[in-house]
Amino acid sequence: MTPPPPLLLLTHHLTTATAAVSALILDLLDPAPTSHARKRKRSDHPDDPALVVPPPPPAPLPPTSPDHYPLAFRVSAPTFHYLSGLLDPLLSHPFLPSPTLLALALARLASGLPYPALAELFRVPPSAPRAASRRLRRVLLANFRFWLAFPSDPTTTTSSPSPLPSCRGALACARFTGPGGPLAAQLVAGASSRILSLAAGFRGDRTDLEVLRLSSLYHEVEQGKLLDPAQYLAGDGNGYPLLPWLMVPFQGPAVPGSPEAEFNAAHKAMCRPARRAVRSLMGWGAIARLHEEESPRAAVTCIGTCAMLHNVLLAREDYSALAPQEGEEADIHLEAMQSRRDAARVEEFKVDERAVALRSALAATMSDCRTHI
């Protein structure tokens, strides 16, 4: 399948002596929404649950004490000052200092408040909040793409143990209500919920498998550029086929205590951090109100910027924007994570005996380990 020309394609590679690994994969691959989609958006009922956005918690803007920073910006005061110093040479404005620009941009991302409201709260010119928001997104996406990357050394991905041996992360597809219609985003997250790969901007009606096959990630893995031969990903949801590099659960009921049941339980545990990452992204006010962005391109840059900040916060052990760990019930009802599956397309993939053998070997190994505990 040949993907359509990208509207926005940002790809970064980190190379080692043995392999090339991907950093940021942020694609806007699908064409602009049709006039039918725009008409549908205008005719949506205002009480449609998909369009009802809960109001953000009250935040003191501008913050008057360090304790207010997580509410106002979704970052701690030390992280704010770290970002301010890091970005100072890059965030420029004719008459506003860099910290003020950063505060305006983060306040927009954290709260989703309209630009005029932010201008009034911060007592700045009406054009300043929009300019600050655009500038921060542009600077991060152009200069810090390595913040969204597969580390060249797998052991540096996270200190959290992986439920599945040799698994680099969980692959998931999330959907957001964007301007002009739903948008799909594909991400890979490690055991600590760090986002290792992101591709956003696909039409929301595409299935998980279609999004995967259109992404740069799929082609890089198929060409052997991203994962070592012994490594693989765990596919979240029921929209993915079993592949040598993509493990999915055993289908049907599994006998409790059997190798299949042990594997399925570990697979589910591996996917939870990816869902937590999606819930963390949904916690940003600008993403919760993504349909208010001025264009699909702006919506994609918003998702990418929040994903970068998500990783920066985790690296600094700042959990201001990390969603709390919740039970399986909460993830089941997470609307953004509802899989889109085409059974016929999934079944088109010829069963690869290598994939079957790998999954069986993993199940047997995990069962043996549990037996010896």
C-alpha positions as CSV (number, residue, x, y, z in Angstrom):
1,M,0.0,0.0,0.0
2,T,1.5,3.4,-1.1
3,P,0.6,6.1,1.4
4,P,-0.7,9.4,0.0
5,P,1.6,12.4,0.0
6,P,2.2,13.6,3.5
7,L,1.0,17.0,4.6
8,L,3.3,16.9,7.6
9,L,6.1,14.4,8.0
10,L,8.7,14.6,10.7
11,T,11.1,11.7,11.0
12,H,14.3,11.5,13.0
13,H,16.8,8.7,13.2
14,L,19.3,7.8,15.9
15,T,21.9,5.4,14.6
16,T,24.1,2.9,16.5
17,A,26.8,0.6,15.3
18,T,24.3,-2.2,14.8
19,A,21.0,-0.6,13.8
20,A,19.1,2.6,13.0
21,V,16.3,3.4,15.3
22,S,13.4,5.8,14.9
23,A,12.9,8.9,16.9
24,L,9.8,11.0,16.1
25,I,7.4,9.8,13.6
26,L,4.7,12.4,13.3
27,D,2.7,12.1,10.1
28,L,-0.3,13.9,8.6
29,L,-1.0,11.4,5.8
30,D,-4.6,11.7,5.0
31,P,-6.2,14.3,2.8
32,A,-8.1,17.2,4.3
33,P,-11.6,16.4,5.4
34,T,-14.3,16.6,2.7
35,S,-17.0,19.1,2.6
36,H,-19.3,16.3,3.7
37,A,-17.2,15.9,6.9
38,R,-17.3,19.7,7.5
39,K,-21.1,19.7,7.1
40,R,-21.4,16.8,9.4
41,K,-19.4,18.7,12.1
42,R,-21.7,21.7,11.8
43,S,-24.8,19.6,12.0
44,D,-23.7,17.5,15.1
45,H,-26.1,17.7,18.0
46,P,-24.6,19.9,20.8
47,D,-25.5,17.2,23.3
48,D,-23.5,14.5,21.5
49,P,-21.3,12.9,24.2
50,A,-18.3,12.8,21.8
51,L,-18.4,16.6,21.7
52,V,-19.0,17.3,25.4
53,V,-15.7,18.4,27.0
54,P,-15.6,18.5,30.8
55,P,-14.5,21.9,32.0
56,P,-10.8,22.0,33.1
57,P,-10.1,22.4,36.8
58,P,-9.8,26.0,38.0
59,A,-6.2,27.2,37.6
60,P,-4.7,30.5,38.9
61,L,-3.5,32.3,35.8
62,P,-0.9,33.6,36.0
63,P,0.3,31.4,38.9
64,T,1.2,33.3,42.1
65,S,3.1,30.5,43.8
66,P,5.2,27.4,42.9
67,D,2.3,25.2,44.1
68,H,0.1,26.7,41.4
69,Y,2.3,25.6,38.5
70,P,1.0,22.1,38.1
71,L,-2.6,23.4,37.9
72,A,-1.8,26.3,35.6
73,F,0.8,24.7,33.3
74,R,0.7,20.9,34.1
75,V,4.4,21.1,34.9
76,S,6.1,21.8,38.3
77,A,7.8,25.1,38.9
78,P,11.3,23.5,38.6
79,T,10.4,22.0,35.2
80,F,9.0,25.3,34.0
81,H,12.2,27.0,34.9
82,Y,14.2,24.2,33.2
83,L,12.2,24.6,30.0
84,S,12.5,28.4,30.2
85,G,16.3,28.2,30.4
86,L,16.5,25.6,27.7
87,L,14.2,27.4,25.2
88,D,15.3,31.0,26.0
89,P,17.4,31.4,22.9
90,L,14.6,30.0,20.6
91,L,11.5,31.6,22.0
92,S,11.7,35.1,20.8
93,H,9.2,38.0,20.6
94,P,9.7,41.7,19.8
95,F,8.6,42.9,23.3
96,L,7.7,39.8,25.5
97,P,10.3,37.9,27.4
98,S,10.8,34.2,26.8
99,P,9.3,33.1,30.2
100,T,6.1,34.9,29.4
101,L,5.9,33.3,26.0
102,L,6.4,29.9,27.6
103,A,3.8,30.6,30.2
104,L,1.2,31.6,27.6
105,A,1.9,28.6,25.5
106,L,1.8,26.1,28.4
107,A,-1.4,27.8,29.8
108,R,-3.1,27.2,26.4
109,L,-2.0,23.6,26.3
110,A,-2.9,22.9,29.9
111,S,-6.3,24.6,30.0
112,G,-7.5,24.9,26.4
113,L,-8.7,28.4,27.1
114,P,-9.4,30.6,24.1
115,Y,-6.6,33.0,23.1
116,P,-8.5,36.1,24.0
117,A,-9.2,34.8,27.5
118,L,-5.5,34.1,28.0
119,A,-4.6,37.6,26.7
120,E,-6.9,39.2,29.3
121,L,-5.7,37.0,32.2
122,F,-2.0,37.7,31.4
123,R,-2.6,41.3,30.4
124,V,-0.7,40.9,27.1
125,P,-1.7,42.0,23.6
126,P,-4.4,39.9,22.0
127,S,-2.0,38.4,19.4
128,A,0.5,37.2,22.0
129,P,-1.1,33.9,23.2
130,R,-1.6,32.6,19.7
131,A,1.9,33.7,18.7
132,A,3.4,32.0,21.8
133,S,1.5,28.8,21.2
134,R,2.6,28.6,17.6
135,R,6.2,29.4,18.5
136,L,6.5,26.8,21.2
137,R,5.1,24.0,18.9
138,R,7.3,25.0,16.1
139,V,10.4,25.1,18.3
140,L,9.8,21.8,19.9
141,L,8.9,19.9,16.7
142,A,11.9,21.4,14.8
143,N,14.6,21.1,17.4
144,F,13.7,18.5,20.0
145,R,12.3,15.5,18.0
146,F,14.7,13.2,19.9
147,W,12.4,13.6,22.9
148,L,10.1,11.2,21.1
149,A,12.4,8.3,20.2
150,F,13.3,4.7,20.7
151,P,16.5,4.8,22.7
152,S,19.5,3.3,21.0
153,D,20.1,1.3,24.2
154,P,16.9,-0.6,25.2
155,T,18.0,-0.7,28.8
156,T,17.7,3.1,29.0
157,T,14.0,3.1,28.0
158,T,12.8,2.8,31.5
159,S,13.7,1.4,34.9
160,S,10.3,-0.2,35.0
161,P,10.4,-4.0,34.3
162,S,8.7,-5.1,31.2
163,P,6.0,-7.7,31.7
164,L,7.0,-9.4,28.4
165,P,10.7,-10.3,27.9
166,S,12.5,-8.5,25.0
167,C,9.3,-6.4,24.3
168,R,10.2,-2.8,23.3
169,G,6.7,-1.4,24.0
170,A,3.0,-1.5,23.3
171,L,1.5,-0.3,20.0
172,A,-1.9,1.4,20.3
173,C,-4.2,3.6,18.2
174,A,-6.1,6.4,19.8
175,R,-8.8,8.7,18.3
176,F,-9.5,12.3,19.1
177,T,-12.3,14.7,18.0
178,G,-10.4,17.1,15.8
179,P,-11.5,20.1,13.6
180,G,-13.5,18.7,10.7
181,G,-13.9,15.2,12.2
182,P,-12.2,12.5,14.2
183,L,-8.4,12.1,14.0
184,A,-6.4,8.9,14.7
185,A,-3.0,8.8,16.3
186,Q,-0.8,5.8,16.6
187,L,1.8,5.5,19.4
188,V,4.2,3.1,21.0
189,A,4.8,3.4,24.7
190,G,7.3,1.7,27.0
191,A,6.7,0.1,30.4
192,S,7.0,3.6,32.1
193,S,4.4,5.2,29.7
194,R,7.2,7.0,27.9
195,I,6.1,7.6,24.3
196,L,8.6,6.1,21.9
197,S,6.9,6.7,18.6
198,L,4.0,8.9,17.4
199,A,2.2,9.2,14.2
200,A,-0.9,11.5,14.2
201,G,-3.3,13.0,11.7
202,F,-4.9,9.9,10.1
203,R,-8.6,10.0,9.4
204,G,-10.5,8.7,12.5
205,D,-12.6,6.2,10.5
206,R,-9.5,4.2,9.4
207,T,-9.0,0.9,11.2
208,D,-6.0,0.3,13.5
209,L,-4.4,-1.9,10.9
210,E,-4.8,0.7,8.1
211,V,-3.2,3.3,10.3
212,L,-0.3,1.0,11.1
213,R,0.3,0.1,7.4
214,L,0.3,3.8,6.5
215,S,2.7,4.8,9.2
216,S,6.5,5.1,8.9
217,L,6.8,2.7,11.8
218,Y,5.4,-0.2,9.9
219,H,7.8,0.2,6.9
220,E,10.8,0.8,9.1
221,V,10.1,-2.4,11.2
222,E,9.4,-4.4,8.1
223,Q,12.7,-3.3,6.6
224,G,14.6,-4.3,9.8
225,K,15.6,-0.7,10.7
226,L,14.0,-0.3,14.1
227,L,13.9,-3.6,16.1
228,D,16.6,-6.2,16.6
229,P,15.6,-9.7,15.4
230,A,14.7,-10.8,19.0
231,Q,12.6,-7.8,19.8
232,Y,9.0,-7.1,19.2
233,L,6.0,-4.9,20.1
234,A,2.7,-5.8,21.8
235,G,-0.4,-4.9,19.9
236,D,-3.1,-3.3,22.0
237,G,-6.8,-3.9,21.1
238,N,-8.1,-6.5,18.6
239,G,-7.3,-4.7,15.4
240,Y,-3.8,-6.1,14.7
241,P,-2.7,-9.4,13.2
242,L,0.0,-11.7,14.7
243,L,3.3,-10.8,13.1
244,P,6.9,-11.8,13.9
245,W,7.5,-8.4,15.4
246,L,3.9,-7.8,16.7
247,M,2.5,-10.0,19.4
248,V,-1.2,-10.2,20.0
249,P,-3.1,-12.3,22.6
250,F,-4.2,-15.9,22.1
251,Q,-7.8,-15.8,20.9
252,G,-10.7,-17.5,22.8
253,P,-11.0,-18.4,26.4
254,A,-7.8,-19.6,28.0
255,V,-7.6,-22.2,30.8
256,P,-6.6,-20.4,34.0
257,G,-3.0,-21.1,34.8
258,S,-2.2,-22.3,31.3
259,P,0.7,-20.8,29.3
260,E,-1.8,-19.1,27.1
261,A,-3.5,-17.5,30.0
262,E,-0.1,-16.4,31.5
263,F,0.9,-14.8,28.2
264,N,-2.4,-13.0,27.8
265,A,-2.2,-11.6,31.3
266,A,1.4,-10.3,30.7
267,H,0.4,-8.9,27.3
268,K,-2.5,-7.0,28.9
269,A,-0.1,-5.6,31.6
270,M,2.3,-4.5,28.8
271,C,-0.4,-2.5,27.1
272,R,-1.6,-0.7,30.2
273,P,1.2,1.9,30.1
274,A,0.3,2.8,26.6
275,R,-3.3,3.4,27.6
276,R,-2.0,5.5,30.5
277,A,0.0,7.6,28.1
278,V,-3.2,8.2,26.1
279,R,-5.1,9.2,29.2
280,S,-2.3,11.5,30.1
281,L,-2.5,13.2,26.7
282,M,-6.3,13.5,27.1
283,G,-5.6,15.4,30.3
284,W,-4.2,18.4,28.4
285,G,-7.0,20.9,28.0
286,A,-5.9,21.7,24.4
287,I,-6.3,18.0,23.4
288,A,-9.6,17.7,25.2
289,R,-10.7,20.6,23.1
290,L,-8.9,19.6,20.0
291,H,-11.9,20.3,17.8
292,E,-11.4,24.0,18.5
293,E,-8.0,24.0,16.8
294,E,-7.9,26.1,13.6
295,S,-6.9,23.3,11.3
296,P,-6.1,19.5,11.3
297,R,-2.4,20.5,10.9
298,A,-2.7,22.6,14.1
299,A,-4.4,19.7,15.9
300,V,-1.5,17.3,14.9
301,T,1.2,19.7,16.2
302,C,-0.8,20.1,19.4
303,I,-0.8,16.3,19.9
304,G,2.9,16.1,19.1
305,T,3.8,18.9,21.4
306,C,1.9,17.4,24.3
307,A,3.5,14.0,23.7
308,M,7.0,15.7,23.8
309,L,6.2,17.5,27.1
310,H,4.8,14.2,28.5
311,N,8.2,12.6,27.9
312,V,10.1,15.5,29.3
313,L,8.1,15.4,32.5
314,L,8.7,11.7,32.9
315,A,12.5,12.1,32.3
316,R,12.5,14.7,35.1
317,E,10.4,12.6,37.4
318,D,7.7,15.3,37.3
319,Y,4.3,13.6,37.4
320,S,2.2,16.7,37.2
321,A,0.6,15.6,33.9
322,L,0.7,11.8,34.3
323,A,-2.7,10.2,34.5
324,P,-3.2,8.1,37.7
325,Q,-3.0,4.3,37.4
326,E,-6.5,3.1,37.0
327,G,-8.1,-0.4,36.8
328,E,-8.9,-2.3,33.7
329,E,-12.5,-1.1,33.9
330,A,-11.4,2.5,33.3
331,D,-9.4,1.6,30.2
332,I,-12.3,-0.5,28.7
333,H,-14.5,2.6,28.8
334,L,-11.8,5.0,27.4
335,E,-13.5,6.1,24.3
336,A,-10.3,7.3,22.6
337,M,-8.9,3.7,22.8
338,Q,-11.9,1.9,21.1
339,S,-10.3,-0.2,18.4
340,R,-11.4,0.0,14.8
341,R,-11.1,-3.5,13.4
342,D,-11.6,-5.0,9.9
343,A,-11.6,-8.8,10.4
344,A,-11.2,-9.5,6.7
345,R,-8.1,-7.3,6.5
346,V,-6.6,-8.8,9.6
347,E,-7.2,-12.3,8.2
348,E,-5.6,-11.3,4.9
349,F,-2.2,-11.6,6.6
350,K,-0.9,-15.1,6.1
351,V,-0.1,-16.8,9.4
352,D,3.6,-16.6,9.9
353,E,5.0,-19.7,11.5
354,R,7.8,-17.6,13.1
355,A,5.3,-15.4,14.8
356,V,3.3,-18.5,16.1
357,A,6.5,-20.1,17.3
358,L,7.7,-17.0,19.1
359,R,4.4,-16.4,20.9
360,S,4.3,-20.1,22.0
361,A,7.8,-19.9,23.2
362,L,7.1,-16.7,25.2
363,A,4.0,-18.3,26.7
364,A,6.0,-21.4,27.7
365,T,8.8,-19.4,29.2
366,M,6.5,-17.2,31.3
367,S,4.6,-20.3,32.5
368,D,7.9,-21.9,33.6
369,C,9.0,-18.8,35.4
370,R,5.8,-18.6,37.3
371,T,6.0,-22.3,38.2
372,H,9.5,-21.8,39.7
373,I,8.5,-18.7,41.8
